[in-house]
């Protein structure tokens, strides 16, 4: 495992990222704190693949902002109509 300062990492970032890509474990040290740097995988994505639109097929199913607002307005009217009974 390689331990480097944040300053050293900034100065040689490409070299260290290349080493990480080749399987080297890297710890950044800032004062007494250490941080592990790892490449992310598809499983680590913040947004799941099921929520990412595919340009052709999913975009065709998308609605416009006008359609969204029209639906919201209808929903609000229905809610207030029920409350006004």
Number of C-alpha atoms within 10 A of each C-alpha: 8 12 15 16 14 17 12 13 18 11 11 11 13 11 11 20 17 11 14 16 12 9 11 15 15 20 19 18 17 12 8 5 8 15 12 12 14 14 9 8 7 9 9 9 9 7 10 10 11 7 8 9 13 11 8 8 9 11 10 10 9 11 9 9 9 9 11 11 11 12 12 12 12 10 12 12 12 12 11 10 10 9 8 7 5
